[in-house]
Amino acid sequence: MTVLEYMKDNLLFLDGGMGTLLQERGLQPGELPERWNVSHPDIITDIHKAYYDAGSNVVSTNTFGANCLKFPGEELETLITAAVKNVRAAQEISSNPRPKFVALDIGPIGKLLKPYGDFDFEEAVSVYAETVKIGVKCGVDLIFIETMNDCYDTKAAVLAAKENSDLPIFVSNAYSEDGKLMTGASPSAMTAMLEGLGVDAIGANCSLGPAQLKGVVDEYLEVSSLPVLLKPNAGLPRTENGKTVFDVYPDEFSDLMADYIRSGVRIAGGCCGTTPDYIRATYEKTTDITPVPVTDKGRTVISSYARTVVFGTAPILIGERINPTGKKKFKEALREHDIEHILSVGSAQVDRGADVLDVNVGIPEIDEPALLTEVMYELQAIIDLPLQIDTTDPIAMERALRRYNGKPMINSVNGKDEVMKEIFPLVKKYGGLLVCLTLDEAGIPDTAEERIEIAKKIIKRAEEYGIPRKDLIFDTLAMTVSADDHAALATLDSLRYIRHELGCNTSLGVSNVSFGLPQREIITSGFFMMAMAYGLSAAIMNPSSNEMMKAYYSFKTLKGIDANCTDYITNIDKFAVSTLTAGPVSKEPSADDGLSDLQRAIVKGMKEQAAKLTTALLGTTDALDIVSEQIIPALDVVGKGFEAKTMYLPQLLMAAEASQFAFDQIKAKMAESGSSGPTRGKFVIATVKGDIHDIGKNIVKLILENYGFEVIDLGRDVPPETVLEAVIEHHAPLCGLSALMTTTVPAMEDTIKLLRKDAPWCKVCVGGAVLTQEYADMIGADFYGKDAMATVRFACSVSEE
Amino acid sequence: MIESHIRVLPYEPSALPPVDTNEVWRYSGCREIPTDEAMLKLMDEVLAECSRSARGQVVYGRYKEFPFETSSKGLSELLSGCSEVIIFAATVGLDFDRLVGRYKRVSPSRALLIGALGAERVEALCDTFCSTFKGATTRYSPGYGDLDISAQKEIFNLLRVEEKIGISLNESLLMTPTKSVTAIFGIKEGAEPLKGHDCSKCGLKECEFRRQS
């Protein structure tokens, strides 16, 4: 009988703590417990046996830290082999007559993954894979991935397990007191991702006692369609006479566990501080309880490492702006690998209230698999919303699905046999909510009936791959109403049927409907409102459209899903005005400071005011005159104040941001007339290799841009060769390097040497917390910029030469 | 897994003292506290959004003898006559890095203040932690005074910081989350409780953030 068969009708009991028991038997601080599998097999077997005797069905190998980072070379295989043998030996001699299984225990490798740490995701997968392969060879019955405190690391371990075995996989995470993992995931976020990855049981262990885990357990039981496991500590540790003791004893522990089992927990054990006594007490108190059946919760859900988005109640807003279609500037950003621009498009949509961001970077001349993965990864570093991976290239899709942190939305599959054959296996392996377009080999059907038929076909085929209908979301394709009077109706009728008769969620790219019509926003938002009334679960839309946001908030209120109209009242004001520059300029009391109104707005860092005043001025004044007579003098006031220490860095930045608002108005005006502004020249900027601090570099960049430089920003942790390549490619006369720590100054010196050799025309300035004039001279820089203004002054002096 | 000499302490946002906005201004480069409306509004917004983002964690060990080799004279001066040495690593978590990462693109001034708030929070966490020990001396960190930055590695190995509280150390010995601190202090009978960081022993005389008093 396999463990999964046994679990169907029975509670499953796991083992308890190992570390504390080993310390009692003489394990020294700093000694690695895994080595005891070989040096003290009798003691390890004895502890395993005690757990089987106490009622455990599953005992985990003593391999928590057994990975090739800690045990390089052949020792790893020796330890794991011995560990499995020790459990098997315990099975032989245990008096427990019920089925007994051995789990390969896998703990976190203890490395923080990129983008926050510096360990690569794929490296982590291969470290876990080594442990899994050895465990499989030794004949374990299941894989137990436990005490994971990061969502991404958990995914790496699960992929390693799936790719190297067919064994059941149990996954248990370690939550902090706030009910979240160290990197922010809640139980529902973990459930979404792990159900998508197709593991067999999920839950929580370690960190806290059973009582403190109540919130976590309740959340699991509410959302999980998989059996829930629980393996708490024996309360919280404290020191007594130099020994570690825990404050929850077997009687209290087992009472709490029995309550959890009655509410639905199916797999129970203990972690730090628990002993065979805890397991025995739990077993004895619960063996008569009829296990609560595990039911499909039917949730349509996606997640990031921090958030879940549930479909089916309030409509979900999917921001459509990260997409090159019809956007000249965005295409250019993709071609020039301007990740910053893409990220700012993402960030702006978050601020407007998007729930999910669509990510599409498909243009012909780029390496889409590489760029899609990079953009998605960079977005996840700064935005915690779930993403929708949008590509027609299956290779790009697989790579992005693999690296995505959470359970994504996937855009898309359709009724074509060939496409289904390609996409379904990817969804099955990595998990995701799949957008299904109701079209097939014959194209997009004109009628609702035919679209519904395609939907039924897709549902059936997905089932054959083991993909449940809750993981499908149907897009009945909004067509241009100006080309066919009945286009919108066919879309809406099929949508209503699929939502209400087939019980699937629905999504639409609503903007298509208005092609070719004047005042598109009006008809698009009207269609959006109608679609929501027909049962639309999600819309791919433009969150910066006030008309769309108005429709959204109105619908929620009218539909009765906005209690006391709270959302409407709180949010609607910001969408009621149509553009930033509309509305009267608020009258500031004029001060006797010799500044014009616009200059004062910039100096005081008032962004909206600066934008409005600039727009007003543009009616009467030449754009370039505004720059030279208003903006630059205002920036100079701030710059001089900063140098004289009467103004400080935050004020310098606020003023720079306000002037950017003014520049944006000017650029828009100039774009209308087809001219572009003058530039003072190119400036390549980077934080050097090994250094991850870039706030100082970003400040310098912002001020330089204000003064008219075209800044090529290479980001942080940039190798010398990359700096050189950029300087040569742009034939940049100026390069700025930033370093924060003494340990990264040598990388700065290497970069300067390389530039001197192969780009001798380029003037190099350096800056950063630890640099001094002496240091700068020593490493051969042309200039030491003690702050952003000093660097700007230097750059201006070079560009004037 | 439990190592008998290593302890982990969680600190919920509410367990930390209230935000000292003067310190946040100082960390963001202001020698005087700004009075203009736009700046004060920005600070209010940052506090509303992030003052509860600090999820503190501390891992520490207590030692009768200093557990690794160092040639730092300043440190041995600090620890002379101490009955015990405490070594710790503290972090307020990744939220600050995420928020800074996000705002540095759309609003660098906001990013600057959020970063400064993170610095203030992690120092407040260190103060809160240290103040639980009676007779604690001031604290000394790798890279401060004459204690070489390479002491980071020793502390990380000793306390297993990476697996205990999830701070990672890169090749250049920078920590992530960036709002993290490693430090050493001693327990000495009658030691004056010292608040915050002592700038007087530091060689960086031109430091923007040097305390004047």
Chai-1 contact restraints between the chains, C-beta under 6 A:
chainA,res_idxA,chainB,res_idxB,connection_type,confidence,min_distance_angstrom,max_distance_angstrom,comment,restraint_id
A,G19,B,M1,contact,1.0,0.0,6.0,A-B,restraint_1
A,G19,B,I2,contact,1.0,0.0,6.0,A-B,restraint_2
A,T20,B,I2,contact,1.0,0.0,6.0,A-B,restraint_3
A,P29,B,E3,contact,1.0,0.0,6.0,A-B,restraint_4
A,P29,B,S4,contact,1.0,0.0,6.0,A-B,restraint_5
A,P29,B,H5,contact,1.0,0.0,6.0,A-B,restraint_6
A,F64,B,M1,contact,1.0,0.0,6.0,A-B,restraint_7
A,G110,B,E162,contact,1.0,0.0,6.0,A-B,restraint_8
A,G110,B,E163,contact,1.0,0.0,6.0,A-B,restraint_9
A,L112,B,G166,contact,1.0,0.0,6.0,A-B,restraint_10
A,L112,B,S168,contact,1.0,0.0,6.0,A-B,restraint_11
A,Y116,B,L94,contact,1.0,0.0,6.0,A-B,restraint_12
A,Y116,B,T176,contact,1.0,0.0,6.0,A-B,restraint_13
A,G117,B,S168,contact,1.0,0.0,6.0,A-B,restraint_14
A,G117,B,T176,contact,1.0,0.0,6.0,A-B,restraint_15
A,D118,B,N170,contact,1.0,0.0,6.0,A-B,restraint_16
A,S176,B,P10,contact,1.0,0.0,6.0,A-B,restraint_17
A,E177,B,P10,contact,1.0,0.0,6.0,A-B,restraint_18
A,M182,B,G166,contact,1.0,0.0,6.0,A-B,restraint_19
A,T244,B,S4,contact,1.0,0.0,6.0,A-B,restraint_20
A,C272,B,I2,contact,1.0,0.0,6.0,A-B,restraint_21
A,L343,B,R105,contact,1.0,0.0,6.0,A-B,restraint_22
A,S344,B,R105,contact,1.0,0.0,6.0,A-B,restraint_23
A,S347,B,R102,contact,1.0,0.0,6.0,A-B,restraint_24
A,S347,B,R105,contact,1.0,0.0,6.0,A-B,restraint_25
A,S347,B,V106,contact,1.0,0.0,6.0,A-B,restraint_26
A,A381,B,G101,contact,1.0,0.0,6.0,A-B,restraint_27
A,I382,B,G101,contact,1.0,0.0,6.0,A-B,restraint_28
A,I382,B,R102,contact,1.0,0.0,6.0,A-B,restraint_29
A,K604,B,D36,contact,1.0,0.0,6.0,A-B,restraint_30
A,K604,B,A38,contact,1.0,0.0,6.0,A-B,restraint_31
A,G605,B,A38,contact,1.0,0.0,6.0,A-B,restraint_32
A,M606,B,A38,contact,1.0,0.0,6.0,A-B,restraint_33
A,Y648,B,G29,contact,1.0,0.0,6.0,A-B,restraint_34
A,Y648,B,C30,contact,1.0,0.0,6.0,A-B,restraint_35
A,L649,B,G29,contact,1.0,0.0,6.0,A-B,restraint_36
A,P650,B,S28,contact,1.0,0.0,6.0,A-B,restraint_37
A,P650,B,S109,contact,1.0,0.0,6.0,A-B,restraint_38
A,P650,B,L112,contact,1.0,0.0,6.0,A-B,restraint_39
A,L653,B,P108,contact,1.0,0.0,6.0,A-B,restraint_40
A,L653,B,S109,contact,1.0,0.0,6.0,A-B,restraint_41
A,M654,B,A38,contact,1.0,0.0,6.0,A-B,restraint_42
A,M654,B,S109,contact,1.0,0.0,6.0,A-B,restraint_43
A,E657,B,S109,contact,1.0,0.0,6.0,A-B,restraint_44
A,G690,B,E171,contact,1.0,0.0,6.0,A-B,restraint_45
A,G690,B,S172,contact,1.0,0.0,6.0,A-B,restraint_46
A,I692,B,L174,contact,1.0,0.0,6.0,A-B,restraint_47
A,I695,B,G115,contact,1.0,0.0,6.0,A-B,restraint_48
A,N698,B,K104,contact,1.0,0.0,6.0,A-B,restraint_49
A,N698,B,P108,contact,1.0,0.0,6.0,A-B,restraint_50
A,I699,B,P108,contact,1.0,0.0,6.0,A-B,restraint_51
A,L702,B,P108,contact,1.0,0.0,6.0,A-B,restraint_52
A,M741,B,S172,contact,1.0,0.0,6.0,A-B,restraint_53
A,T743,B,S172,contact,1.0,0.0,6.0,A-B,restraint_54
A,T743,B,L173,contact,1.0,0.0,6.0,A-B,restraint_55
A,T744,B,S172,contact,1.0,0.0,6.0,A-B,restraint_56
